[in-house]
Amino acid sequence: MQIGLLGKANVGKSTFFSAATETPVPIGNFPFTTIQPNVGVAYVKSDCACKHFEIKHQNPLCVNGTRFIPIKLIDVAGLVPGAHEGKGLGNQFLDDARQAEVLIHVVDIAGTTDIQGQPVPIGTHDPIEDVNFVENEFDQWFTDILRREWDKLTREIEQKRAKLTDGIAKRFTGLGIKDYQIQDVLHKLELSSKNPKEWNDSDIQTFVKELRKNTKPFIIAANKADLCKDLDIIKKIPDTIVVPCSAETELLLRKASKSGMIHYESGDEKFSIVENKEILPQQQKALDLVNNVFTKIHSTGIQKILNLAVFDLLKLIVVFPVEDETKLTNKNGDVLPDAKLLPHDSTAKDLAGLIHADIAKGFLHAIDCKTKQRIGGDHKLKHGDVIKIVSTLSRG
């Protein structure tokens, strides 16, 4: 799965990306630092199944019973108003993020950059303007896709060569939008039965906005929150999950942890200095600043944003596939080797298909390793399930 990292220039997207993925990328205090999209691996956190079975196992992605599950994070170059019209670096920004299932919009909540991404004094720019303009760019992008073939679409429907849902879905296939998602929006807005020739501008704009919200949901990373004079401004951002964060603080903590100076895991609300570790005055000053950030916003917010995006917005679940239901191992003897992210209504056969298409093709049944019960292909999986797939391929 892929999460897109969006926002105007110079709000800390590249810092957020580096902090989440520990991948070094150019970080600069000027627009268009990021020209090509950077792709890296970040992690969401969930309980490992080893807790349920009260076992210990050696797996670098399980730390004291907490499982780190990899996700793809793409840092898209900074947006400017009018990007959908080709301004700035134009549609490249939006195009880079087209396959993202959820979008993290990094906002300079402290108002230290203007709408073009140029530095201004703290609090002199309204971050709500940034929230609105990025969402508007996406809505305009969606609108342009639909409008440019609207006449052709209405003729196809009139001549009964296409149905409304199929016709719209065809125009949005490049964005990974599915037929059922379009049908849901049409039904919700009561547009399913309305003749497309009778749609007015308001119908199209309302449909497009709802489709974007349903298929490319946003979560706001209120970055530079530690610099913000009044965090109550977050309450003015409606209908969106907003999380105060400090990407710069997370990056500092990860580097300090990697160097062996402190004990810290992403998402922690505190850190501790490694025993007998000598701390230089400059390093201590930086760590004191981190404590000030924690006092104000309790954590850096980076891990919380990733987890909310995956588990709350996308409503994904974690399932552990194994090949031996008794030992909970794969064929190499590794205990609980994999953790898979699936949609919340996934079935045992869906899991089989995620492992390998041939395993799904030869699916016989599955075993719920927690209950030891045999389950069928249409059995709906739950968060934390440990599942063995039995298939003709696995038998042979």
C-alpha positions as CSV (number, residue, x, y, z in Angstrom):
1,M,0.0,0.0,0.0
2,Q,1.1,3.6,-0.6
3,I,0.7,6.7,1.5
4,G,1.2,10.1,-0.2
5,L,2.9,13.0,1.6
6,L,1.5,16.3,0.3
7,G,1.7,20.0,1.0
8,K,3.0,23.3,-0.3
9,A,6.7,23.9,-0.5
10,N,8.8,24.4,2.7
11,V,6.4,23.0,5.3
12,G,8.6,20.1,6.5
13,K,7.5,17.3,4.1
14,S,11.0,16.2,3.4
15,T,11.8,16.3,7.2
16,F,8.6,14.3,7.9
17,F,9.7,11.8,5.2
18,S,13.2,11.4,6.6
19,A,11.9,11.1,10.1
20,A,9.4,8.4,9.2
21,T,11.7,6.4,6.9
22,E,15.1,7.3,8.1
23,T,16.0,7.9,4.5
24,P,18.3,10.9,3.8
25,V,16.7,13.3,1.3
26,P,17.5,16.9,0.4
27,I,16.1,19.2,3.1
28,G,16.2,22.9,2.3
29,N,14.5,26.1,3.4
30,F,13.3,27.0,-0.1
31,P,10.6,25.9,-2.6
32,F,11.0,22.8,-4.8
33,T,13.7,21.2,-2.7
34,T,12.0,18.0,-3.8
35,I,11.8,17.7,-7.6
36,Q,11.4,14.0,-8.0
37,P,9.2,12.1,-5.6
38,N,11.1,10.2,-2.9
39,V,9.8,6.8,-2.0
40,G,10.7,5.1,1.2
41,V,9.5,2.5,3.7
42,A,7.8,3.7,6.9
43,Y,6.2,1.5,9.6
44,V,2.9,1.3,11.5
45,K,2.7,-0.3,14.9
46,S,0.3,-2.9,16.2
47,D,0.4,-5.7,18.8
48,C,2.2,-8.8,17.6
49,A,0.4,-12.1,17.9
50,C,3.2,-13.3,20.1
51,K,1.5,-11.5,22.9
52,H,-1.7,-13.6,22.5
53,F,0.3,-16.9,22.5
54,E,2.7,-15.6,25.3
55,I,5.7,-16.6,23.3
56,K,9.0,-14.9,22.5
57,H,10.5,-15.0,19.0
58,Q,13.4,-13.4,17.1
59,N,12.1,-11.0,14.6
60,P,13.6,-7.6,14.0
61,L,10.1,-6.2,13.3
62,C,8.8,-7.3,16.7
63,V,10.0,-5.2,19.6
64,N,8.8,-6.3,23.0
65,G,5.5,-7.5,21.6
66,T,5.0,-4.5,19.3
67,R,4.9,-5.3,15.6
68,F,6.2,-2.9,13.0
69,I,4.5,-3.3,9.7
70,P,6.1,-1.8,6.6
71,I,4.2,0.7,4.3
72,K,5.3,2.7,1.3
73,L,5.6,6.4,1.8
74,I,5.9,8.8,-1.1
75,D,7.1,12.4,-0.6
76,V,5.6,14.4,-3.5
77,A,7.2,17.7,-4.5
78,G,5.7,20.9,-3.0
79,L,2.4,22.2,-4.3
80,V,1.6,25.8,-5.3
81,P,-1.8,27.3,-5.9
82,G,-2.9,26.6,-9.5
83,A,-0.9,23.3,-9.8
84,H,-3.8,21.7,-11.6
85,E,-3.4,24.4,-14.3
86,G,0.3,23.7,-14.7
87,K,1.6,26.3,-12.3
88,G,4.8,25.5,-10.3
89,L,5.8,22.0,-11.4
90,G,2.2,21.5,-12.5
91,N,0.3,18.2,-12.5
92,Q,3.5,16.3,-11.7
93,F,2.7,16.9,-8.1
94,L,-0.8,15.4,-8.3
95,D,0.2,12.7,-10.7
96,D,2.9,11.4,-8.4
97,A,0.3,10.8,-5.7
98,R,-2.4,9.3,-7.9
99,Q,-2.0,5.8,-6.6
100,A,-1.9,6.8,-2.9
101,E,-4.7,5.2,-0.9
102,V,-4.5,7.9,1.8
103,L,-2.9,11.4,1.8
104,I,-1.0,13.0,4.6
105,H,-1.2,16.7,4.2
106,V,1.7,18.4,6.0
107,V,0.7,21.9,7.1
108,D,2.9,24.5,8.7
109,I,0.5,25.1,11.6
110,A,2.8,27.8,13.1
111,G,2.3,30.0,10.0
112,T,6.0,30.5,9.3
113,T,5.6,30.2,5.5
114,D,3.4,32.1,3.0
115,I,1.2,30.4,0.4
116,Q,4.1,30.1,-2.0
117,G,6.3,28.5,0.7
118,Q,8.5,31.5,1.4
119,P,9.6,32.1,5.0
120,V,7.6,34.7,7.0
121,P,7.5,35.6,10.7
122,I,5.8,33.0,13.0
123,G,2.0,33.3,13.0
124,T,1.7,35.8,10.2
125,H,0.3,33.3,7.7
126,D,-3.1,31.5,8.2
127,P,-2.5,27.7,7.9
128,I,-6.3,27.2,7.2
129,E,-5.6,28.8,3.8
130,D,-3.0,26.0,3.1
131,V,-5.5,23.3,4.1
132,N,-8.1,24.7,1.7
133,F,-5.9,25.3,-1.2
134,V,-4.4,21.7,-1.3
135,E,-7.8,20.1,-1.1
136,N,-9.0,22.5,-3.7
137,E,-6.2,21.5,-6.0
138,F,-7.2,17.9,-5.8
139,D,-10.9,18.7,-6.3
140,Q,-10.1,20.8,-9.4
141,W,-7.9,18.0,-10.7
142,F,-10.8,15.5,-10.3
143,T,-13.2,18.0,-11.8
144,D,-10.9,18.5,-14.9
145,I,-10.7,14.7,-15.4
146,L,-14.5,14.4,-15.4
147,R,-15.4,17.6,-17.3
148,R,-13.1,17.1,-20.3
149,E,-15.1,14.0,-21.4
150,W,-18.4,14.8,-19.9
151,D,-20.1,15.4,-23.2
152,K,-18.7,12.1,-24.6
153,L,-19.9,10.3,-21.4
154,T,-23.4,11.6,-21.6
155,R,-23.7,10.6,-25.3
156,E,-22.4,7.0,-24.4
157,I,-25.1,6.8,-21.7
158,E,-27.8,8.2,-24.0
159,Q,-26.9,5.7,-26.7
160,K,-26.9,2.9,-24.0
161,R,-23.3,2.1,-24.8
162,A,-22.3,2.7,-21.1
163,K,-23.8,2.9,-17.7
164,L,-23.2,6.0,-15.5
165,T,-21.1,4.2,-12.9
166,D,-19.0,2.4,-15.5
167,G,-18.5,5.5,-17.6
168,I,-17.2,7.6,-14.7
169,A,-15.1,4.7,-13.4
170,K,-13.4,4.5,-16.8
171,R,-12.3,8.1,-16.5
172,F,-10.8,7.6,-13.1
173,T,-9.1,4.2,-13.6
174,G,-5.6,5.9,-13.5
175,L,-6.3,7.0,-9.9
176,G,-7.1,3.5,-8.7
177,I,-10.7,4.4,-8.1
178,K,-13.1,1.4,-8.1
179,D,-16.6,1.1,-9.5
180,Y,-18.2,0.4,-6.1
181,Q,-16.6,3.6,-4.7
182,I,-18.3,5.7,-7.5
183,Q,-21.6,3.8,-7.0
184,D,-21.5,4.6,-3.2
185,V,-21.0,8.3,-3.9
186,L,-23.7,8.4,-6.6
187,H,-26.1,6.7,-4.2
188,K,-25.2,8.9,-1.2
189,L,-25.8,12.1,-3.3
190,E,-29.0,10.7,-4.9
191,L,-27.5,11.1,-8.4
192,S,-27.8,7.5,-9.5
193,S,-31.2,8.1,-11.1
194,K,-30.5,11.6,-12.4
195,N,-29.9,11.9,-16.2
196,P,-26.2,13.0,-16.6
197,K,-27.4,15.6,-19.2
198,E,-29.3,17.3,-16.4
199,W,-26.4,17.5,-14.1
200,N,-25.4,21.1,-13.4
201,D,-22.1,22.6,-12.2
202,S,-23.1,22.1,-8.6
203,D,-23.9,18.4,-9.1
204,I,-20.4,17.8,-10.7
205,Q,-18.5,19.8,-8.0
206,T,-20.4,18.1,-5.2
207,F,-19.9,14.6,-6.7
208,V,-16.2,15.3,-7.3
209,K,-15.5,16.6,-3.8
210,E,-17.3,13.6,-2.2
211,L,-15.5,11.2,-4.5
212,R,-12.1,12.7,-3.6
213,K,-12.9,12.6,0.2
214,N,-14.0,8.9,-0.1
215,T,-11.2,7.7,-2.3
216,K,-8.2,9.9,-1.4
217,P,-8.9,10.7,2.3
218,F,-6.7,13.3,4.0
219,I,-5.2,13.5,7.4
220,I,-3.6,16.8,8.5
221,A,-0.1,16.7,9.9
222,A,0.0,20.0,11.8
223,N,3.8,20.3,11.6
224,K,5.9,22.8,13.6
225,A,3.3,22.6,16.3
226,D,6.0,23.2,18.9
227,L,6.4,26.7,17.4
228,C,2.7,27.5,17.2
229,K,1.6,30.3,19.4
230,D,-2.0,29.0,19.7
231,L,-2.8,25.4,19.0
232,D,-6.5,26.1,19.2
233,I,-6.3,26.9,15.5
234,I,-6.5,23.2,14.9
235,K,-10.1,23.3,16.0
236,K,-10.9,25.5,13.0
237,I,-10.0,22.7,10.6
238,P,-13.4,20.9,10.0
239,D,-14.2,17.3,8.9
240,T,-10.6,16.1,8.9
241,I,-8.3,14.3,11.4
242,V,-5.7,16.8,12.6
243,V,-2.6,15.7,14.6
244,P,-0.1,18.2,16.0
245,C,3.4,17.1,15.2
246,S,7.1,18.1,15.0
247,A,8.9,16.2,12.2
248,E,12.2,17.9,13.1
249,T,12.0,16.6,16.7
250,E,11.3,13.1,15.5
251,L,14.2,13.2,13.1
252,L,16.5,14.4,15.9
253,L,15.3,11.6,18.2
254,R,15.8,8.9,15.6
255,K,19.3,10.0,14.9
256,A,20.1,10.2,18.6
257,S,18.7,6.7,19.1
258,K,20.6,5.3,16.1
259,S,23.8,6.7,17.5
260,G,23.3,4.9,20.8
261,M,22.8,8.1,22.8
262,I,19.2,7.6,23.9
263,H,16.5,4.9,24.2
264,Y,13.6,6.0,22.0
265,E,11.0,4.3,19.7
266,S,8.8,6.2,17.4
267,G,5.5,7.1,19.1
268,D,7.1,7.2,22.6
269,E,6.1,10.2,24.8
270,K,9.6,10.3,26.4
271,F,13.1,9.2,25.9
272,S,15.9,8.2,28.2
273,I,19.7,8.7,28.0
274,V,21.7,5.6,27.7
275,E,23.4,4.8,31.0
276,N,27.0,6.2,31.4
277,K,26.7,7.9,28.0
278,E,28.6,11.1,27.8
279,I,26.4,14.0,26.5
280,L,28.1,17.1,25.1
281,P,26.6,20.5,26.1
282,Q,25.3,21.1,22.6
283,Q,23.6,17.7,22.6
284,Q,22.1,18.3,26.0
285,K,20.7,21.6,24.7
286,A,19.0,19.8,21.8
287,L,17.6,17.1,24.1
288,D,16.2,19.9,26.4
289,L,14.4,21.4,23.4
290,V,12.9,17.9,22.8
291,N,11.6,17.8,26.3
292,N,10.0,21.2,25.7
293,V,8.3,19.8,22.6
294,F,7.0,16.8,24.6
295,T,5.6,19.2,27.3
296,K,3.7,21.1,24.6
297,I,2.4,18.3,22.3
298,H,3.2,15.1,24.3
299,S,4.8,13.2,21.3
300,T,6.3,14.1,18.0
301,G,3.1,12.9,16.4
302,I,4.7,11.2,13.4
303,Q,3.9,7.6,14.5
304,K,0.4,8.6,15.5
305,I,-0.3,10.1,12.1
306,L,0.9,7.0,10.2
307,N,-1.2,4.7,12.5
308,L,-4.3,6.8,12.1
309,A,-3.9,6.9,8.4
310,V,-3.7,3.1,8.1
311,F,-6.0,1.9,10.9
312,D,-8.6,4.7,11.2
313,L,-8.9,6.2,7.8
314,L,-8.3,3.1,5.7
315,K,-9.6,0.7,8.4
316,L,-7.0,-1.9,7.6
317,I,-6.4,-4.9,9.8
318,V,-3.2,-6.9,10.6
319,V,-3.2,-10.7,9.9
320,F,-0.3,-13.1,10.5
321,P,-0.1,-15.9,7.9
322,V,1.8,-19.1,8.9
323,E,2.4,-22.5,7.3
324,D,2.5,-24.5,10.6
325,E,-0.6,-23.9,12.8
326,T,1.0,-25.5,15.8
327,K,4.5,-24.0,15.8
328,L,3.2,-20.8,14.1
329,T,6.1,-20.9,11.7
330,N,6.9,-20.7,8.0
331,K,8.7,-23.5,6.2
332,N,12.1,-22.1,7.4
333,G,10.9,-22.4,11.1
334,D,10.6,-18.6,11.6
335,V,7.9,-17.9,14.2
336,L,5.2,-15.4,13.0
337,P,7.4,-14.3,10.1
338,D,4.9,-12.0,8.3
339,A,2.3,-9.4,9.2
340,K,-0.1,-8.5,6.4
341,L,-2.3,-5.4,6.1
342,L,-5.7,-6.1,4.6
343,P,-9.0,-4.2,4.3
344,H,-11.3,-4.8,7.3
345,D,-13.8,-7.0,5.4
346,S,-11.2,-9.3,3.9
347,T,-11.7,-13.0,3.8
348,A,-9.4,-16.0,4.2
349,K,-9.3,-16.4,0.4
350,D,-8.3,-12.7,0.1
351,L,-5.4,-13.5,2.3
352,A,-4.5,-16.5,0.2
353,G,-4.5,-14.2,-2.9
354,L,-2.2,-11.7,-1.2
355,I,0.3,-14.4,-0.5
356,H,0.2,-15.9,-4.0
357,A,-2.4,-16.0,-6.8
358,D,-1.8,-19.8,-7.2
359,I,-2.4,-20.4,-3.5
360,A,-5.8,-18.6,-3.9
361,K,-6.6,-20.6,-7.0
362,G,-6.0,-23.9,-5.2
363,F,-7.6,-22.8,-2.0
364,L,-9.2,-25.6,0.0
365,H,-9.7,-24.1,3.5
366,A,-7.9,-22.2,6.2
367,I,-7.2,-22.7,9.9
368,D,-7.7,-20.0,12.6
369,C,-4.6,-20.7,14.7
370,K,-6.0,-19.1,17.8
371,T,-9.2,-21.2,17.9
372,K,-7.8,-24.2,15.9
373,Q,-11.0,-24.1,13.9
374,R,-11.2,-24.8,10.2
375,I,-12.6,-21.9,8.2
376,G,-13.9,-21.4,4.7
377,G,-12.8,-19.1,1.9
378,D,-15.5,-16.5,2.6
379,H,-14.7,-16.4,6.4
380,K,-14.1,-12.7,7.3
381,L,-10.8,-12.1,9.1
382,K,-10.3,-10.1,12.3
383,H,-7.5,-7.8,13.3
384,G,-4.8,-9.9,14.9
385,D,-5.8,-13.2,13.3
386,V,-3.2,-15.9,12.8
387,I,-4.1,-17.9,9.7
388,K,-2.8,-21.1,8.0
389,I,-4.0,-21.4,4.4
390,V,-4.4,-25.0,3.1
391,S,-4.3,-25.2,-0.7
392,T,-3.6,-27.7,-3.4
393,L,-0.4,-25.8,-4.1
394,S,0.7,-25.9,-0.5
395,R,0.0,-29.6,-0.3
396,G,1.9,-30.4,-3.5
